[in-house]
Structure formats: structure tokens, C-alpha cells
């Protein structure tokens, strides 16, 4: 056999394997010593009965399943098994907000929330691993009234409120009299960031 082979030569000799690489006369032997009687005896084929065959087959299948972690399924599959989503009727959320906000007075005592006029959108809660996570995408219209000037009435419209908006959503203030009292309107605008935070937290902590 030439030692100058460009691809290397693999040879077998009496149950032994030896490898030869180009430009390097190096042999890697992986061999049961055929002259060893004990090893020779172990290498002989052995007949097994039907019971042993079933046991070997079972062990082979178990070992091919991989780790216990992988056998339990993917992260998504395991999470999905413990996840339950439930839609919440809009009317339920409306009544919930009424009990939380009516009446609610501004800090300067110029106006107060007198009711919830309308709630539109979608609400749900997700139960996962013993925790409740509300989800929502909605618009809520509140009714307000002046305290010192009760004739001043109108609406505060909070729109595009979502569970991931971080209290940053649009608002609009209207007055049923046509022209809102400047002090009341300024007070509502001043209080709006706090009011949005309160409503957002009420929605985020809702639990049926």
C-alpha cells in the first residue's frame, strides 16, 4: 500500500482498523485483540429469548426520547397548558369603573366625575401559573360636573387605551354648555395625567 495516497487509506486486518493519513505515517488502532480468548467469547453472537428482546426494545425507545426536559414539550407548549384566556363583557368593565370613580372629585374641588357614559373596545383576562393578567384595547367616556358651578357639565373621552400603552393615550374634553369654564377646563387638563394613571391601574388590576 502506498504511503503517498492523497486521500488516506483505511485498512482492516483481522478485526482491527488502522488509519493512515497523507504526509504523516501515523496509525490509529481501534481493535479488540482477537487473540484474547475472553474477548473473543464476548464478541460471539448470543441468542436471546422473546422476553429479553422486549426489554431491550423498551430501553432503546426510552433512551431515544431525549432528556426529561425535552420530553415535557417546548416552552410554548408547557406555558399553553397552564394558560387560560377569558373575554370580559364591556358592560362588566363599565360597572366596575362606575363603582371605582363615581363620585371622584378633583384635588382642587372644582369638578368631579359623576359617571361613566360609554365604554367600547375589548377586554380579557389571562390566567397563567396562578396569576391574572388583564388585557384591553378600549375607549372610555366619563361624565363630569362642576362643583361650585354645577351647570358646567361635559365629557372626558379617553381613547386608544391599551394594556401596553404605559398610561400614554389620547383624551378629549367636551362641555354640554358649548363653552367650558376656563378654570374647570384648566383643572381637568392639570389633573389629566393623574386621572389617566388611576384609570390605567384600575384596568391593569382588574380581576373577575
Protein Blocks (a to p, Z undefined) as FASTA:
>chain_A
ZZkbfnbpaddeehiacdddehiacdddddddfklmklmmmmpccdddfklmmmmmmmmm
mmmnopfklmnopfklmmmmmpccddddfklmmmmmmmmmmccddfklpaccfbdfbdcd
ddddddeehiacdddddddddddddfklmmlgcddddehiafklnopacdddddfklpac
fklmmmmmmmmmmmmmmmmmmmmmgcZZ
